[in-house]
Amino acid sequence: MRLNARIAAPAILLLLSAVLAVPAPAAETTATVSVRDSGVSTHVARYECTPGHMIETRSFNIESGVRRYSFGYSGCVDPSHGDERPSSEGNFGMPTPTRCNYYAAGFLGIIINGKDAIRHRVIGMQTLETGERGCFQALFAHPDATVGVRLLMYPDGNHVLSHIQWIPREGATINSVTVKLITYPSYFTTFNNRVGDRHCMTPRTDQQQVSRLDLVAGEDTSLLFYDTVFDVARGEGEGPCGVVIGQDGFTGGHVDIAAYPVLSYLDFDPAAGQAKMAFYDFSGMTNAEAMEYFAQHGRADLERLVATDFRPEPVQKLTFADFEAQMNELLAGAADDGEALRPKTLQLIADVKTHSHSSAAGDWEAEAKLAKLLIDSEEMLWKLKVFALLNRE
């Protein structure tokens, strides 16, 4: 490095550090999405499993500026269960916005070959994105597949988009995939000794309790769960809830419209390897307002759901060949000043290559690690850029 450049280098690096520490200027749209992870907690079983067993819990809150959703996990980790994680009222619930609608204790099941993936060992849970989008994922060790769930919100969004993926284990065959949804539309009727009037409305039909609604792929793109007795317009209940169903791989299913829970069974082609849907809690809205929302926005929301790339943004933007070429070029340009960063840079290139290869094969755990690597490497990248700039002749 030339003398004047060497004198200037510390000042430039100090300025760089200050720049990296200052938040970026507000964009034209200031709405962002936050994700809050409670971390893992444990407690002795109260009702979830055998007295004395340990229960593992974790929650994620995701907020768009318009609505906040929370998701809670619960499972018994006693060694006697092996890889199963029983929890009497369910494993994966939605306590917010309301404890009814999508059931707070457990609303989601992913049933593969007759066994619920969410009732099995957790491989990992983590936040993937905050800011322009908010997203977190959970991975489960089903006996026949690695199963992942990603839940995502956009700024100012009123619903949560979900992407479910299943990858068969070596030697396993997946014969059936059903997503089960447990809802108590607007109110816990039986628990409170009240009688309601449950309905499930699709773009094709509207069916009342007590009955079974058989779903038609290609036509039943959304389900609205509501109760005509417990309607906010009447001063009763919390409001309806609903789901928009991505049609790729969707083969049908049915909804059991009972007087208390409404149970939906959404069937998917095992060969599809994935399913997409969006969850809506219309708490505070009347039945008519929720119906109007789906009539006006259901189709556009479905199109956005299908088009959404759930990969973290840094992964979406990555082309490994370009990344490797850029890092090697910066190392060369940084000359002697970059030598201290060479080992870390070469290790970063190797790790990005490994995780990008696994990510391309659908490994969500590797994809999460890759996103973190790329985010954590930004400061080192800028240092190399400064050194390369200072060494230009």
C-alpha positions in Angstrom: 0.0 0.0 0.0 1.2 3.5 -0.8 2.2 5.7 2.2 -0.7 8.2 1.9 -3.1 5.4 1.5 -1.7 3.6 4.6 -2.1 6.7 6.7 -5.7 7.1 5.5 -6.6 3.4 6.0 -7.3 3.5 9.8 -9.5 6.6 9.3 -11.4 4.9 6.5 -11.9 1.7 8.5 -13.1 3.7 11.4 -15.6 5.5 9.2 -16.7 2.2 7.8 -17.4 0.9 11.3 -19.5 3.9 12.0 -21.5 3.5 8.8 -22.2 -0.1 9.5 -23.4 0.7 12.9 -25.9 3.4 11.7 -29.3 2.2 10.6 -30.1 2.7 6.9 -32.2 5.7 6.0 -35.9 5.0 6.0 -37.2 3.8 2.7 -40.3 5.2 1.0 -42.3 2.5 2.6 -41.4 2.4 6.3 -43.5 -0.6 7.3 -41.5 -3.6 8.4 -42.1 -7.0 9.9 -40.7 -8.1 13.3 -40.2 -11.6 14.5 -39.6 -12.4 18.2 -38.4 -15.8 19.3 -38.9 -16.7 23.0 -36.3 -19.4 22.9 -36.7 -22.8 24.4 -38.3 -23.2 27.9 -39.1 -26.3 29.9 -41.5 -27.1 32.7 -42.9 -30.2 34.4 -46.0 -31.5 32.8 -49.3 -30.2 34.2 -51.8 -31.6 31.8 -49.8 -32.1 28.6 -48.4 -35.5 29.4 -47.6 -37.9 32.2 -47.0 -36.1 35.5 -43.3 -35.6 36.1 -42.4 -35.6 32.4 -40.7 -32.5 31.0 -42.5 -30.3 28.5 -40.5 -28.2 26.0 -42.1 -25.0 24.8 -41.2 -22.2 22.4 -43.1 -19.3 20.8 -42.6 -17.0 17.9 -44.4 -13.6 17.5 -44.6 -12.1 14.0 -46.0 -8.6 13.5 -46.7 -6.7 10.3 -47.8 -3.4 11.7 -51.4 -4.3 10.9 -51.7 -7.5 12.8 -49.7 -9.6 15.2 -49.8 -13.4 15.2 -48.2 -15.7 17.7 -47.4 -19.4 17.4 -46.6 -21.7 20.3 -44.9 -25.1 20.3 -45.3 -27.7 23.0 -44.0 -31.3 23.2 -43.0 -33.8 25.9 -39.3 -34.6 25.7 -39.3 -37.5 28.1 -36.9 -40.3 26.8 -39.7 -42.9 27.1 -41.3 -41.3 24.0 -38.4 -41.9 21.6 -38.7 -39.4 18.7 -42.4 -38.7 19.5 -43.3 -35.5 21.3 -46.8 -35.9 22.7 -48.8 -33.0 24.0 -52.4 -33.6 25.0 -54.1 -30.6 23.3 -51.7 -30.3 20.3 -48.2 -29.3 19.5 -48.4 -26.2 17.4 -50.9 -23.5 18.2 -51.9 -19.9 17.4 -52.6 -18.1 20.7 -52.8 -14.6 19.1 -54.9 -12.8 17.8 -57.4 -15.1 19.5 -57.3 -18.3 21.5 -60.3 -19.7 19.5 -60.3 -19.6 15.7 -57.0 -21.4 15.0 -56.8 -23.2 18.2 -54.2 -21.8 20.6 -52.9 -25.1 22.0 -52.6 -26.8 18.6 -54.2 -26.0 15.3 -51.8 -27.6 12.8 -51.0 -31.1 11.9 -49.0 -32.5 9.0 -50.0 -36.1 8.7 -47.7 -38.2 6.5 -48.4 -41.9 6.1 -50.8 -41.6 9.0 -48.4 -40.0 11.5 -48.3 -36.3 12.4 -44.9 -34.8 11.8 -45.4 -32.0 14.3 -45.8 -34.7 17.0 -42.2 -35.8 16.4 -38.8 -34.5 17.4 -37.9 -30.9 16.6 -34.8 -30.6 14.4 -34.7 -26.9 14.8 -36.6 -23.6 14.9 -35.3 -20.2 14.0 -36.0 -16.8 12.6 -35.0 -16.4 9.0 -35.9 -12.8 8.1 -37.1 -9.5 9.7 -37.6 -6.1 8.0 -38.9 -6.1 4.5 -40.4 -9.5 5.3 -40.7 -11.5 8.5 -40.3 -15.3 8.5 -39.4 -18.2 10.8 -39.2 -21.9 10.2 -39.6 -25.2 12.2 -38.2 -28.6 11.1 -39.5 -31.9 12.3 -38.1 -35.5 12.2 -41.0 -37.6 10.9 -40.1 -41.3 10.7 -40.5 -41.2 6.9 -39.5 -37.6 6.0 -37.9 -34.4 7.1 -40.8 -31.9 7.3 -40.5 -28.1 7.4 -42.9 -25.3 8.0 -42.1 -21.7 7.1 -44.4 -18.9 8.2 -44.1 -15.4 6.7 -45.7 -12.0 6.7 -45.4 -9.0 4.5 -45.5 -5.4 5.8 -49.0 -4.2 6.4 -50.3 -7.8 5.9 -53.3 -9.2 7.7 -52.4 -12.8 7.2 -49.6 -15.3 7.5 -48.3 -17.2 4.5 -47.0 -20.7 5.0 -44.9 -23.1 3.0 -44.8 -26.7 4.1 -42.1 -29.1 2.7 -41.5 -32.8 3.1 -38.4 -34.7 1.9 -38.6 -38.5 2.1 -35.9 -40.2 4.1 -33.7 -42.7 2.3 -35.6 -45.9 1.7 -38.9 -44.4 2.8 -42.0 -44.0 0.5 -44.6 -41.3 1.2 -48.0 -42.5 0.3 -50.2 -39.8 1.8 -49.9 -36.2 3.0 -52.8 -34.4 4.8 -52.6 -31.0 6.4 -55.1 -30.9 9.4 -56.4 -27.6 10.7 -58.3 -27.3 14.0 -60.5 -24.2 14.3 -63.2 -23.0 16.8 -64.7 -20.2 14.8 -65.2 -17.0 16.8 -66.1 -18.7 20.1 -65.6 -21.7 22.4 -69.2 -22.7 22.3 -69.5 -26.0 24.1 -66.9 -25.0 26.7 -69.0 -22.0 27.7 -72.3 -24.0 27.5 -73.5 -22.0 24.4 -74.9 -23.2 21.1 -73.6 -21.7 17.9 -74.2 -22.1 14.2 -70.9 -23.0 12.5 -70.4 -22.6 8.7 -67.6 -23.2 6.2 -67.8 -21.1 3.1 -65.8 -21.6 -0.1 -66.0 -19.8 -3.4 -68.2 -22.7 -4.5 -70.6 -23.3 -1.6 -71.5 -22.5 2.0 -72.3 -25.4 4.3 -73.7 -25.4 7.8 -73.1 -27.6 10.9 -73.4 -30.5 11.5 -72.1 -31.9 8.2 -69.1 -32.9 6.0 -68.0 -30.7 3.2 -66.0 -32.5 0.5 -63.5 -30.1 -1.1 -63.0 -29.8 -4.8 -59.4 -29.0 -6.0 -59.3 -26.1 -8.4 -62.6 -24.7 -7.0 -62.3 -24.5 -3.3 -59.4 -22.1 -3.1 -60.4 -20.6 0.2 -62.3 -21.6 3.3 -64.0 -19.2 5.6 -64.9 -20.5 9.0 -67.7 -18.5 10.8 -70.6 -18.7 13.2 -73.9 -16.9 12.6 -74.7 -16.7 16.3 -71.2 -15.5 17.4 -70.9 -12.7 15.0 -69.2 -9.4 15.9 -72.1 -7.7 14.2 -74.4 -9.1 16.9 -71.9 -8.2 19.7 -70.9 -11.8 20.1 -67.7 -13.7 19.5 -64.2 -12.8 18.3 -64.8 -12.9 14.5 -64.2 -15.5 11.8 -61.0 -17.1 10.5 -60.0 -18.6 7.1 -57.4 -20.1 4.9 -56.4 -19.7 1.3 -55.0 -22.9 -0.3 -52.4 -23.0 -3.0 -53.6 -25.4 -5.6 -50.3 -26.8 -6.7 -50.4 -30.4 -5.5 -53.8 -30.0 -3.7 -56.0 -32.9 -4.5 -59.1 -32.2 -2.3 -60.0 -33.3 1.2 -62.9 -32.5 3.5 -64.1 -30.3 6.3 -66.0 -31.8 9.3 -68.3 -29.0 10.4 -69.2 -29.9 14.0 -71.1 -27.9 16.6 -67.8 -27.2 18.4 -64.5 -27.7 16.5 -64.4 -27.4 12.7 -61.7 -29.8 11.4 -60.3 -29.4 7.9 -58.3 -32.2 6.2 -56.4 -30.9 3.1 -54.9 -33.6 1.0 -51.8 -33.1 -1.2 -50.0 -35.2 -3.8 -47.1 -36.8 -2.0 -45.0 -36.3 -5.1 -45.5 -32.6 -5.0 -43.1 -32.3 -2.0 -44.7 -29.1 -0.8 -47.9 -27.2 0.0 -48.7 -23.5 0.4 -51.5 -21.9 2.3 -52.3 -18.6 4.1 -53.9 -18.3 7.5 -56.3 -15.4 8.4 -57.7 -14.5 11.8 -60.4 -12.0 11.2 -60.8 -11.1 14.9 -62.7 -7.9 15.4 -64.4 -8.2 12.0 -68.0 -9.1 11.3 -68.9 -12.2 9.2 -70.0 -9.9 6.4 -66.7 -8.0 6.4 -64.6 -11.2 6.3 -66.8 -12.5 3.4 -66.3 -9.2 1.6 -62.5 -9.4 2.2 -62.3 -12.8 0.5 -64.5 -11.7 -2.3 -62.4 -8.7 -3.0 -58.9 -9.9 -2.2 -59.0 -13.7 -2.1 -57.8 -14.2 -5.7 -55.0 -11.7 -5.4 -53.8 -13.1 -2.1 -53.8 -16.6 -3.6 -51.6 -15.3 -6.5 -49.2 -13.7 -4.2 -49.0 -16.8 -2.0 -48.2 -19.0 -5.1 -45.6 -16.4 -6.3 -43.9 -16.0 -3.0 -40.3 -17.3 -2.7 -39.9 -18.4 0.9 -36.1 -18.6 0.7 -34.3 -15.9 2.7 -33.5 -12.9 0.6 -29.7 -13.3 0.7 -30.1 -16.9 -0.5 -32.4 -15.7 -3.4 -29.8 -13.3 -4.5 -26.8 -15.7 -4.3 -25.1 -17.1 -7.3 -22.2 -19.1 -5.9 -19.9 -18.7 -9.0 -20.3 -14.9 -8.8 -19.8 -14.8 -5.1 -16.6 -16.9 -5.3 -15.2 -14.8 -8.1 -16.0 -11.5 -6.2 -14.3 -12.8 -3.0 -11.2 -13.9 -4.8 -11.0 -10.7 -6.7 -11.3 -8.7 -3.5 -8.6 -10.8 -1.8 -6.3 -10.2 -4.7 -7.0 -6.5 -4.8 -6.5 -6.1 -1.0 -3.0 -7.4 -1.4 -0.9 -7.5 1.8 -3.7 -5.7 3.7 -6.1 -8.5 3.1 -3.8 -11.3 4.3 -5.2 -11.2 7.9 -8.7 -11.9 6.4 -7.6 -14.5 3.9 -8.2 -17.6 6.2 -11.7 -16.4 7.1 -12.5 -15.5 3.5 -11.4 -18.9 2.2 -13.4 -20.6 4.9 -16.4 -18.5 4.1 -16.2 -19.4 0.4 -16.0 -23.1 1.3 -18.9 -22.9 3.8 -21.1 -21.0 1.3 -20.3 -23.6 -1.4 -21.3 -26.5 1.0 -24.5 -24.9 2.2 -25.6 -23.6 -1.2 -25.2 -27.1 -2.6 -27.4 -28.6 0.2 -29.8 -25.7 0.0 -30.3 -26.3 -3.7 -31.3 -29.9 -2.8 -34.1 -28.5 -0.5 -32.2 -28.7 2.8 -33.9 -25.9 4.8 -31.5 -26.3 7.7 -28.6 -25.7 5.4 -30.4 -22.8 3.8 -30.9 -21.1 7.1 -27.2 -21.5 7.9 -26.3 -20.1 4.4 -28.5 -17.0 5.0 -26.8 -16.4 8.3 -23.3 -16.8 6.8 -24.1 -14.3 4.1 -25.5 -11.7 6.6 -22.6 -12.2 9.1 -20.0 -11.8 6.3 -21.1 -8.3 5.2 -18.7 -6.5 7.5 -15.7 -8.5 6.3 -16.8 -8.0 2.7 -16.7 -4.2 3.2 -13.3 -4.3 4.8 -12.0 -6.2 1.8 -13.6 -3.6 -0.5 -11.9 -0.8 1.4 -8.5 -2.5 1.2 -8.9 -3.2 -2.5 -9.8 0.4 -3.1 -6.8 1.7 -1.1 -4.4 -0.6 -3.1 -5.5 0.7 -6.5 -2.7 2.4 -8.4 
